[in-house]
Amino acid sequence: MITLADVRRAAALLDGVAERTPVESSRAVSELAGAQVLLKCENLQRAGSFKIRGAYVRMSGLTDDERARGVVAASAGNHAQGVALAARLLGLDAVVFMPTDAALPKLAATREYGARVELVGTSVDEALVHAREYAQRTGAVLIHPFDHPDVVAGQGTIALEIVEQVPDVATVVVPVGGGGLAAGVVATLAELRPDVRVVGVQAQHAAAYPASLALGRPTPAPELRTMADGIAVGLPGQVPFDVLAHAGTEVRTVSEEDISRALLLVAERAKLLVEPSGAAAVAALMAAPGEFEGPVVAILSGGNMDPQVLLRVVRHGLASAGRFLWLHVRIADRPGALADLLHDLATAGANVMHVSHVRTQVELAVDEVAIEVQVETKGPEHCAAVMHALRTAGYRLTD
């Protein structure tokens, strides 16, 4: 098991390497959560996530012979960048296996730090298989993203900072993939502040931990389908699993809609850019207001956002928050009918973003046209008001 002494030694190794990331208060998140919430900004960490902590601690403990053989890792991006940066700081050769659909900014940053990248498979778990094979073939040391005591101890240094920055902390909410970050926080607080509740959060469609904890052993997730690639891990690591199981740690799940709303809120109100996995803790607070005793510290685990994903997630988040409305309307096939619809939408205060005009659907009458229109609104109440105004004006709204 990982001890507080292990974590303190890790903190000494990281002095001057990892940033002491700030803790920011958020009135907006606090109001939605029903408790005082502070955000631990690991999105502002070197290489854009907490991963440099565990990677550097693990790699700094290698023998001279191991260092000469180089290191290998598998990651969707954040651990890749942490390993690549740590290898550069320690003067080691690094090879990183990443899924073929890894975010381009994460891929580019890993290469810029000096690692050689191999694209294989469609998940971290598949990439890890190739990384292990490479280690066996070449003698390179595998730097596991979460399943090693040194990695867990390195991640636990976040908890040391939280206790110093928020002395009266009552709850810490942590995103969970393989479990290294959560295990580090749990192990540290178990000795340092056993009164603090730790809650892990996984994406609903990439959640291996709830079933694993219930069964008492690491069990594969039934699916890996989430925008939060940083926590899309199919099988818990044995080392972090043992820590979390021993402590009886609660692990909740959040939906994709929860994550997108949280990401949007953090960007709009806290002025912080985080990736989907980094917003998971805030998503859990928003999804269950009043269930977390404050002060709550939500760990924003990473900020390595792919701009393409950001665009998609922001659009999805706006829709989930009632800021976008997709309308399917049937109107008469006559000159001016579309102009009348657009005028009525404008009168209702809806800003038209996109219009599709379809005449060829089988279910349409000969004198009808199907209009699909995307409008920007001011929230759920405004959405309802827009739809009411259109129905009152005689428009046929369809699913």
Disulfide bonds with the S-S distance in Angstrom:
none
